[in-house]
Amino acid sequence: MDYLNIHTHHPAREGEQTFPSFGLHPWHLTEAWQEEVRELEGRLNAMNRGEAGLLENQGKGELFFIGECGLDRLCDTPYERQLAAFEAQIRLSEQLQRPLILHCVRATDDVLRLKRGTRQPWVFHGFRGKPQQLRQLLAHGFYVSFGFRYNVSSLQACPPDRLFLETDDSPTPIERLYAATAPLLGTTPEALNRQVWQNLSSLA
């Protein structure tokens, strides 16, 4: 079974598998973000209908994510623009019934507020926070993805059925992350991978 990489900016290596995601990152939002959202909506609606030529080997009903999208108080993009674009992508996630990959930096309160009332799963990617923040996210129904930089206490506190692993922008193979984290979780890399694949099935 290939190792699941829930979020990466690199092509999948041999022995691992990932799934595509499409969204407007808060770092790169321009003044034309509304037009970009409309273009994104058109593309994703076409993918949902299974129209050919939009993504190689992507068929109707196959899993893809909205994102990564979200809020970042440390980037230069005006925060009100970030909020508006994020809310638009939340609506897309709900309309298309697709899970959302979340980017969040120092904006947890707003993210938790916006999560209320949504039905689609959200994956908080690249989580590095402390167990207290983890418990907040879990109480709001989040899944949590850990990359190569993580808080060990939070990793160990995360319920197995809410956990994912990712490489994000690191070129290091995901297999090494499974090898590093499995002993901390009292399991093997192979068993951890099976659990993560089970978790993915609950998102589809």
N, C-alpha and C positions, 0 to 999 in steps of 0.2 A: 504494500500500500504506500503510495507516495505521501511524503510529508506535506501537510496542509500549511500554506503560508497565506494568512487571511488578508494581508495588505503589504504590497511591495511596489516599488517604482522600477523594478527590473524584470526582464523576462524570466519566467520560471526556469529553473535549472532542471537537469535530469534528476529524477527522483523526488521532485516536489511539484505541487500543484497550487495554483492561485485562481482567483476569479476576477473579472474586470470590474472596475468602478469608474463612474463618470460624474463629475461635479465641478463646482467652482470653488477653488481653495481661497480662503480669506486673504492670503498673501498677494494673490494675483488679480483681485477684483479691480476692474477699471470703472470709469464713469459710464461706460456702455454696458454695465452688468445686466441691465434689464433685457437688452437685446441678446446677450449671451445666454441668459436663462431661457428665453424663448427658443433659441437654437438648440439648447440642451433638451428642452421639453420635446421638440419635434423629433430629435434623434432618438430619444428614449422611447417615445410612443411608437416609433417605427420598429425599434428593437423588440418591444413588447408584442408587436404584431408578427414578429419573425420575418421581417422583410430582409431579403438577401443583400449581401454586399456591405453591410454595415460593420460587421465584425466577423472575421474568419471563424468558421466552425461554431458560431453562436446561433442557436435555433430558438424558436418561440418557446417561452416558458423557462429557459435556462437561467441560472442564477447570475445576476449582476447587482452591484451596489450603487447607491447614490452617494457620491462623495469622492475623495474626502472633502467635506465641507464643515463649516462651523464658525467659531469665534476665537479671536486671538487679540488680547489687549496689548500685546507687545509688538505687534507689527504696525506698519505705517498706514495701512488702509483705514480710512475713517470708520469708526465703530458703528455708526448708524447705517452705513452702507453694508457693513458685514451683517448686521442684524437683518436688514431687508433681504439680502441675497440668501441668507441661511433660511429664513422663514419661507422663501419661495421654494427652496430645495426640500424643505420638510414637506411642503404641500405636494411636491412631485413624488416624494417617497410614499406618501399616503395614497395618492391617486393611482400610482403604478403598482402599489403593493410590493415595494422593493425595500430591503433593509438599507440602513444608512451608516456610512463610515464617518465618525465624528472626529474633527480636529478641535481641541479645546485647550486654550492657554489662558489661565486666570479669568475664566468667564463661567465658572461652574454654576453660579447662582442663576444666570440667564439661561444656561443650557437646561438646567433642571426645570425651570419655569416653562420653557418651550417644549420640553418632553411631555408634560402633562397633557393628557387627552389624545396622544398619538397612539396608533395601533401597531405600527411597524417596528421591528427590532432596531435598536441602535447599538453600534459597536464603538466604544470609546477606544480609539487607537493610540498606541504608544504610551500606555499609562505608566506614569512614574510616581504617582502620588502615594500618600501614606494610607494606612488601613482605614482611618476615619473617613477620608474622601471616598475610598473604595466602598465602604458601607453605604454612604449616601447614594452612590451610583446604583448599587445593587438594589437598594430599596425602591428606586425608580425604574427598575426593570432592565438596566443596561447589561450588555455583555461587555467584557473588558479584554483588550488585547495588549499583550506585553511584548516589547522588543528587546534588544540587547541591553538597554539601560532600564533597570527596573528596581523597585523597592522589594527586597526579599520578603519582608513581613507582609506586604500587600499581595505578592504572588502566592504566598502560602495561605493567606486568608481568603483568597478568591475561591468560591465554590467551583468544583471541577466542571459543572455543567454551564458555567458562565464564562469560561476562559478560552482565549485564543492566543496564538503566537504569530509574530510577524517580523519581517526584516525591514520594512519601511524603505528607507533610502540606503541601507547598508548593503554592500556587495557580498557580505559573509553568507554562506549557505545556511538555510533555516535549520538543517539537520543539527548544526552546532548548538543552536538555541534549545532544541529539544534535549540534546545531550546534557546541556548545562542546567536546565530547569527541572528535568524529570527527577533527579535525586533529591532536590529540594522539596519536591512534592511527594516523595516516598513511592515513586513509581518508575517505570522504565520508559525510554523514549517511544517505544512501540505502543505501549499501553496509553501513554499520553496522546499520541497521534490518533489512536482509535477514539479516544474521548473527544478530541477536538473535532474530528469528522462527525461524530454524533451531534455535537453542538451545532455544527453547520447545518445539519438536516433540519434543525428547529427554526432556522432562519428562512428557509426556502418557502 
